[in-house]
Amino acid sequence: MKRVQYRRYGGPDELRLDEVRPPDAARGQIRVQVRAAAANPMDWKIRRGEMKMLSGSRFPRGLGHDFAGVVEAVGPGVRRLKVGDEVQGATTIRQAGAFAEHVVADEKNVWVKPPSISFEQAAALTLVSVTAWLALMAKARLKAGQSVFIAGCMGGVGRSAVQLARMRGAEVAGSCSACEREEALALGVSEVADYRAFDIAPYQHRFDVVFDAAGALSLGQCSAMLKRRGKSLHIVPTPAKMIGCLLSSRHHLVFANPTPQALAGITEAAEQGKLVPAIGRVVPLSEAIPAVVELERTGLPKGKLVIVPTR
Ligand SMILES: NC(=O)c1ccc[n+]([C@@H]2O[C@H](COP(=O)([O-])OP(=O)(O)OC[C@H]3O[C@@H](n4cnc5c(N)ncnc54)[C@H](OP(=O)(O)O)[C@@H]3O)[C@@H](O)[C@H]2O)c1
């Protein structure tokens, strides 16, 4: 089978589309024929060696985590999923390898794809919507009528967060590039700030929840924006944020470890059409490497880059 992989941490030049033996599903794992996979910033952060503590030192390493496809083999101990199920999910950071014709993942990180959602949409939603759900619904326990500020509201995680917050009945403000202002308003962000000219002054002490989906705000800025009992959520950890979140009960780091509640909530929202990904570009596996490298270098396309092995 074909798989995008690399033999050492480094720049985009390390990436190759190689022919490899399809992986076996070990205990608790399933093997999926990939119909669509989606790119995330962590794909190149890992390739650069920025997450070595989590990604380890075994090579060659596959690229990509989010996928949707059809279960073609199950390992011992797999109970919930069976061969032929249409599923979506994510590999762990250590496993990776979704930009391939076949991928192996833990059963607990894979769930049945709603029939009304395409493989492309499902792959594009996986990691970003799990992250947004865990931040807003699980950690912040966002309620109807509350106010939330989402920094990076037009990114992958940000768009999911806006839609989930609106679905919950919260009032949403957020920051994004000026060129995405109209799209943000249309998605339900009632107050949109240009992040390149962001001034905290009009936002002081107004929010029940601040979700920094872009790694753009300091804990001090979040404190200034929050109401007295408000919470801030962070998904781009820095040493300062890790320490600050450890020492504080109002600032929290969130990591995208899917829970059954998150998966059920996301699936229901997607089925109801309340959680819809923005897909910027769809490419075949043979064009995955230049497309991912362009996304890494330029931030384009806006919207998710989806890779389709069977095209
Ligand atoms: N902790 C976790 O488990 C977890 C899970 C998922 C993602 N993440 C991390 O979260 C971050 C966002 O992920 P993503 O998939 O949403 O990435 P993305 O799709 O690239 O979105 C990032 C967005 O942030 C915007 N942005 C850049 N600088 C900003 C600033 N200073 N203020 C406000 N917005 C700004 C970008 O706008 P422009 O493109 O217009 O510049 C873009 O829309 C990444 O660093 C990713 O690695 C962490």
The ligand as a Gaussian input file, in Angstrom:
#p B3LYP/6-31G(d) Opt

LIG

0 1
 N       -4.206000      20.445000      22.424000
 C       -4.696000      19.719000      21.430000
 O       -5.042000      18.544000      21.635000
 C       -4.873000      20.348000      20.094000
 C       -5.821000      19.814000      19.222000
 C       -6.015000      20.442000      17.979000
 C       -5.243000      21.545000      17.638000
 N       -4.291000      21.980000      18.496000
 C       -3.482000      23.161000      18.138000
 O       -4.381000      24.262000      18.099000
 C       -3.973000      25.200000      17.108000
 C       -5.128000      25.461000      16.155000
 O       -5.430000      24.275000      15.447000
 P       -6.335000      24.355000      14.134000
 O       -6.420000      22.978000      13.600000
 O       -7.563000      25.118000      14.393000
 O       -5.366000      25.230000      13.199000
 P       -5.754000      26.128000      11.930000
 O       -6.879000      25.495000      11.193000
 O       -4.478000      26.415000      11.249000
 O       -6.351000      27.475000      12.566000
 C       -5.597000      28.414000      13.218000
 C       -6.360000      29.717000      13.046000
 O       -5.818000      30.701000      13.939000
 C       -5.758000      31.932000      13.229000
 N       -4.749000      32.750000      13.903000
 C       -3.398000      32.772000      13.714000
 N       -2.847000      33.675000      14.573000
 C       -3.870000      34.187000      15.319000
 C       -3.946000      35.144000      16.346000
 N       -2.857000      35.755000      16.819000
 N       -5.166000      35.411000      16.889000
 C       -6.276000      34.804000      16.449000
 N       -6.271000      33.898000      15.439000
 C       -5.077000      33.597000      14.893000
 C       -5.415000      31.540000      11.807000
 O       -5.817000      32.571000      10.920000
 P       -4.990000      32.864000       9.565000
 O       -4.831000      31.541000       8.881000
 O       -5.880000      33.793000       8.832000
 O       -3.685000      33.464000       9.999000
 C       -6.280000      30.289000      11.639000
 O       -7.591000      30.604000      11.232000
 C       -2.733000      24.583000      16.428000
 O       -1.575000      25.117000      17.024000
 C       -2.868000      23.109000      16.759000
 O       -1.625000      22.435000      16.746000
 C       -4.097000      21.423000      19.721000

